[in-house]
Amino acid sequence: MTTTAVRATDVVRFDAVTRSYGDVRAVDGLTLTLRPGETVALLGPNGAGKSSTLDLLLGLRHPDSGTVSLFGTTPREAVTTGRVGAMLQSGGLMEEVRVRELVALACALHPRPYPLSEVMARAGITQIADRMVDKLSGGQEQRVRFALATAGDCDLIVLDEPTTGMDVTSRNAFWATMRERAREGRTVLFATHYLEEADAIADRVLVLHRGRLLADGTAAEIKAKAGARRISFDLAPPHGGTVDESALRALPFLSALSVSGSTVRMQSHDADATVHALYGLGLYPRNLEVAGLGLEQAFVAITEAEEARTA
């Protein structure tokens, strides 16, 4: 297989882009740049503007203000010349056709197609090639969408919740293929609710909230931006009673607390000071663990802080 070199230019540029639907501003002054070879996760709560951002990127919608460019040209030009492959949640698959026929059509329409057998093998759908598209399970439909998105040699692959419905084996195979595409110099942009995927796969994470970019960096940088650490321990209450949550909530620098039986989990902006004060209460935690936030906890902390700031 011959690989077409990706030009050394910005793959995607958003410059002060806004897009509204009635009174709702789905994208609010968004500015960002994607570069060749990056694997980028797009995160955000429901209503954050992820789908609208992808629609603008693919030329399915036009911005109210600002500009969107792909490879130095318009999204429509980039898509029609085969430089972009997309796997979206919206839109159904053609019915009354077989899987092989649908994927063959995608290959035939692409300016730089891969061999049909290669596309189907990579997507893990060779065994269902003769099945009617409208008889597929949810996970099988996702794999067919993946085949359609990668039917040809694209420089940018855009994925919206790509592994929804896939089993573990299919999901691992999918991401192995995406890593290979990135190593070849292609840019992979994916929106996901599976934050463990973003943590494990992406070398860059974008966090959207109400159409604005809250954070942009590696997963480690996003975790550090949250500015908190996790503390967990077991606490045996006196005389077989319950854990005194009111005393724990008074601990300094605490940002979150949960108690389940004798197990206590909390988040703190100064873990050393919180643990010191914990012992100062005369409490003696067992199995004490202090660690940085995972990406999911950091994501929640960042978005909740923004909600509080704008309330």
C-alpha positions as CSV (number, residue, x, y, z in Angstrom):
1,M,0.0,0.0,0.0
2,T,1.4,3.4,-1.0
3,T,1.0,6.1,1.6
4,T,0.4,9.7,0.4
5,A,2.5,12.1,2.4
6,V,0.6,14.7,4.5
7,R,1.6,18.2,3.7
8,A,3.4,20.0,6.5
9,T,0.6,22.5,7.1
10,D,-2.2,23.0,9.6
11,V,-4.7,20.3,9.1
12,V,-7.6,22.2,10.8
13,R,-8.0,25.8,11.8
14,F,-10.9,27.4,13.6
15,D,-10.5,31.2,13.9
16,A,-13.0,32.9,16.3
17,V,-15.8,30.6,15.1
18,T,-19.4,31.1,16.3
19,R,-22.5,29.2,15.5
20,S,-26.0,29.7,17.0
21,Y,-29.3,27.9,16.7
22,G,-31.9,30.5,17.7
23,D,-31.0,31.7,21.2
24,V,-28.5,28.9,21.8
25,R,-24.9,29.6,21.0
26,A,-23.5,26.1,20.3
27,V,-20.0,27.3,19.3
28,D,-18.7,30.5,21.0
29,G,-15.6,32.1,19.6
30,L,-13.8,28.8,19.1
31,T,-10.1,29.1,18.0
32,L,-8.0,26.0,17.7
33,T,-5.5,24.3,15.3
34,L,-4.9,20.6,14.6
35,R,-1.6,19.4,13.2
36,P,-0.5,16.4,11.1
37,G,-0.1,13.1,13.0
38,E,-2.0,14.1,16.1
39,T,-4.6,11.9,17.8
40,V,-7.0,14.4,19.4
41,A,-9.9,13.7,21.8
42,L,-12.8,16.1,21.9
43,L,-14.6,16.0,25.3
44,G,-17.5,17.9,26.8
45,P,-20.8,17.3,28.5
46,N,-24.0,17.0,26.5
47,G,-24.7,20.4,24.9
48,A,-21.1,21.4,25.0
49,G,-20.9,21.9,21.2
50,K,-19.0,18.8,20.1
51,S,-21.4,17.8,17.4
52,S,-21.8,21.4,16.1
53,T,-18.0,21.7,16.0
54,L,-17.7,18.5,13.9
55,D,-20.5,19.7,11.6
56,L,-18.6,22.9,11.0
57,L,-15.4,21.1,10.4
58,L,-17.0,18.9,7.8
59,G,-18.8,21.7,6.1
60,L,-22.2,20.3,7.1
61,R,-22.9,23.7,8.7
62,H,-21.5,27.2,8.1
63,P,-20.3,29.5,10.9
64,D,-22.2,32.7,11.7
65,S,-18.8,34.4,12.1
66,G,-15.2,33.4,12.0
67,T,-13.6,30.9,9.6
68,V,-13.0,27.2,9.4
69,S,-10.3,25.8,7.1
70,L,-8.9,22.3,6.4
71,F,-5.5,22.0,4.7
72,G,-5.6,25.6,3.8
73,T,-8.9,25.4,1.9
74,T,-12.6,25.1,2.7
75,P,-14.1,22.1,4.4
76,R,-16.2,21.3,1.3
77,E,-13.1,21.3,-0.9
78,A,-11.1,19.1,1.5
79,V,-14.0,16.6,1.8
80,T,-14.7,16.4,-2.0
81,T,-11.1,15.8,-2.8
82,G,-11.0,12.8,-0.4
83,R,-8.7,14.3,2.2
84,V,-11.3,13.7,5.0
85,G,-12.9,10.5,6.2
86,A,-15.8,10.8,8.7
87,M,-17.7,8.4,11.0
88,L,-20.7,10.1,12.4
89,Q,-23.5,9.1,14.7
90,S,-26.1,11.0,12.8
91,G,-27.6,9.6,9.6
92,G,-28.5,6.0,8.9
93,L,-26.9,3.4,6.6
94,M,-28.4,2.5,3.3
95,E,-31.0,-0.3,3.6
96,E,-31.7,-3.2,1.3
97,V,-28.1,-3.6,0.3
98,R,-25.4,-6.0,1.5
99,V,-22.5,-4.9,3.6
100,R,-20.0,-5.7,0.8
101,E,-22.1,-3.7,-1.7
102,L,-22.2,-0.6,0.5
103,V,-18.5,-0.7,1.3
104,A,-17.6,-1.3,-2.4
105,L,-19.6,1.8,-3.3
106,A,-17.7,3.9,-0.8
107,C,-14.4,2.6,-2.2
108,A,-15.6,3.4,-5.8
109,L,-16.5,6.9,-4.9
110,H,-13.2,7.7,-3.1
111,P,-10.5,9.5,-5.1
112,R,-7.8,7.4,-3.4
113,P,-9.5,4.1,-2.6
114,Y,-8.0,1.1,-0.7
115,P,-8.8,-2.4,-1.9
116,L,-12.2,-3.6,-0.8
117,S,-10.9,-6.7,0.9
118,E,-8.4,-4.6,2.9
119,V,-11.0,-2.1,4.0
120,M,-13.4,-4.9,5.2
121,A,-10.7,-6.8,7.0
122,R,-9.4,-3.8,8.8
123,A,-13.0,-3.0,10.0
124,G,-13.5,-6.6,11.0
125,I,-16.6,-7.1,8.8
126,T,-15.4,-9.7,6.3
127,Q,-17.5,-12.4,8.1
128,I,-20.7,-10.3,7.6
129,A,-20.0,-9.2,4.0
130,D,-23.1,-10.9,2.7
131,R,-25.4,-9.7,5.5
132,M,-28.1,-7.1,4.7
133,V,-27.2,-3.8,6.3
134,D,-30.6,-3.4,8.0
135,K,-30.0,-6.8,9.8
136,L,-26.9,-5.7,11.7
137,S,-26.4,-5.2,15.4
138,G,-25.4,-1.9,16.8
139,G,-21.8,-2.9,17.1
140,Q,-21.7,-4.3,13.6
141,E,-23.2,-1.1,12.2
142,Q,-20.4,0.9,13.9
143,R,-17.8,-1.3,12.2
144,V,-19.5,-0.7,8.9
145,R,-19.4,3.0,9.5
146,F,-15.7,2.7,10.3
147,A,-15.2,0.9,7.0
148,L,-17.0,3.7,5.1
149,A,-14.8,6.3,6.9
150,T,-11.6,4.6,6.0
151,A,-12.5,3.4,2.5
152,G,-9.7,5.6,1.0
153,D,-6.5,7.2,1.9
154,C,-7.5,10.3,4.0
155,D,-5.3,12.8,5.8
156,L,-7.9,13.6,8.5
157,I,-10.2,11.0,10.1
158,V,-13.1,12.4,12.1
159,L,-14.9,10.1,14.5
160,D,-18.0,10.8,16.6
161,E,-18.5,8.3,19.4
162,P,-16.8,5.6,17.3
163,T,-16.8,2.7,19.6
164,T,-20.4,2.9,20.9
165,G,-21.8,-0.6,20.9
166,M,-18.5,-2.3,20.1
167,D,-17.3,-5.2,22.2
168,V,-13.9,-5.1,23.9
169,T,-12.2,-7.1,21.1
170,S,-13.6,-4.8,18.4
171,R,-12.8,-1.7,20.3
172,N,-9.1,-2.7,20.8
173,A,-8.8,-3.6,17.1
174,F,-10.4,-0.3,16.2
175,W,-7.9,1.7,18.2
176,A,-5.0,-0.3,17.0
177,T,-5.9,0.7,13.5
178,M,-6.3,4.4,14.5
179,R,-2.8,4.3,16.1
180,E,-1.4,3.0,12.9
181,R,-3.1,5.8,10.9
182,A,-1.6,8.4,13.2
183,R,1.9,6.9,12.9
184,E,1.6,7.2,9.2
185,G,1.1,11.0,9.7
186,R,-2.7,11.2,9.6
187,T,-4.6,13.3,12.0
188,V,-7.3,11.5,14.1
189,L,-10.0,13.6,15.8
190,F,-12.6,11.8,17.9
191,A,-15.4,12.8,20.2
192,T,-16.2,10.3,23.0
193,H,-17.9,9.8,26.3
194,Y,-15.5,7.0,27.1
195,L,-13.0,9.1,29.0
196,E,-10.7,6.1,29.6
197,E,-10.3,5.9,25.8
198,A,-9.3,9.6,25.6
199,D,-6.8,9.0,28.5
200,A,-5.3,5.9,26.8
201,I,-5.4,6.9,23.1
202,A,-5.2,10.7,22.7
203,D,-1.9,12.6,22.7
204,R,-4.0,15.8,23.0
205,V,-7.3,16.5,24.7
206,L,-9.7,19.3,24.0
207,V,-12.4,20.1,26.6
208,L,-15.5,22.0,25.3
209,H,-18.1,23.6,27.5
210,R,-21.0,25.7,26.1
211,G,-19.2,26.1,22.8
212,R,-16.0,27.4,24.4
213,L,-12.6,25.7,24.7
214,L,-11.9,25.3,28.4
215,A,-8.7,23.2,28.2
216,D,-6.3,22.0,25.6
217,G,-3.3,19.8,26.3
218,T,-2.1,16.3,27.0
219,A,-4.2,14.1,29.3
220,A,-1.6,14.7,32.0
221,E,-1.8,18.5,31.6
222,I,-5.6,18.3,31.8
223,K,-5.4,16.3,35.0
224,A,-3.0,18.9,36.4
225,K,-5.2,21.8,35.4
226,A,-8.0,20.5,37.6
227,G,-5.6,21.3,40.5
228,A,-6.9,18.6,42.9
229,R,-5.8,15.1,44.2
230,R,-7.8,12.1,45.2
231,I,-7.6,10.9,48.8
232,S,-9.2,7.6,49.9
233,F,-9.1,5.6,53.1
234,D,-11.0,3.4,55.5
235,L,-12.2,4.8,58.7
236,A,-13.7,2.7,61.5
237,P,-16.3,4.7,63.3
238,P,-16.3,4.6,67.1
239,H,-18.6,2.1,69.0
240,G,-19.9,0.7,65.7
241,G,-21.6,4.0,64.7
242,T,-21.4,5.8,61.4
243,V,-18.7,8.0,60.0
244,D,-19.1,11.7,61.1
245,E,-19.4,13.4,57.7
246,S,-19.8,16.8,59.1
247,A,-16.3,16.7,60.7
248,L,-14.9,15.5,57.4
249,R,-16.6,18.2,55.4
250,A,-14.9,20.8,57.6
251,L,-11.4,19.6,56.5
252,P,-9.4,22.4,54.7
253,F,-9.1,22.5,50.9
254,L,-11.7,19.8,50.4
255,S,-13.5,20.0,47.0
256,A,-15.5,16.7,47.1
257,L,-16.5,14.0,49.6
258,S,-18.3,10.7,49.5
259,V,-18.7,8.1,52.2
260,S,-19.8,4.5,51.6
261,G,-19.9,2.5,54.8
262,S,-16.5,2.9,56.3
263,T,-14.8,3.9,53.0
264,V,-14.1,7.6,52.5
265,R,-13.2,9.2,49.2
266,M,-12.4,12.9,48.8
267,Q,-10.8,15.4,46.5
268,S,-8.5,18.2,47.8
269,H,-6.7,21.1,46.4
270,D,-4.0,20.6,49.0
271,A,-3.8,16.9,49.9
272,D,-1.0,17.4,52.4
273,A,-2.9,19.9,54.4
274,T,-6.1,17.9,54.3
275,V,-4.4,14.7,55.5
276,H,-2.6,16.6,58.2
277,A,-5.9,18.1,59.5
278,L,-7.5,14.6,59.3
279,Y,-5.0,13.3,61.8
280,G,-5.5,16.5,63.8
281,L,-9.1,15.4,64.4
282,G,-7.8,12.4,66.2
283,L,-8.8,10.1,63.3
284,Y,-6.6,7.3,62.1
285,P,-7.3,6.3,58.5
286,R,-6.4,2.9,57.3
287,N,-5.3,2.0,53.7
288,L,-4.7,5.7,53.0
289,E,-4.1,6.5,49.3
290,V,-3.3,9.9,47.7
291,A,-3.2,10.1,44.0
292,G,-3.7,12.5,41.1
293,L,-7.2,12.8,39.5
294,G,-8.0,10.5,36.7
295,L,-9.1,12.2,33.4
296,E,-12.7,11.6,34.2
297,Q,-12.5,13.3,37.6
298,A,-10.4,16.1,36.2
299,F,-13.0,16.6,33.4
300,V,-15.8,16.8,35.9
301,A,-13.8,19.2,38.1
302,I,-13.0,21.6,35.2
303,T,-16.5,21.7,33.9
304,E,-18.1,22.1,37.3
305,A,-15.8,24.9,38.1
306,E,-16.8,26.6,34.9
307,E,-20.5,26.1,35.7
308,A,-19.9,27.7,39.1
309,R,-18.0,30.6,37.6
310,T,-20.7,31.4,35.1
311,A,-23.7,30.8,37.3
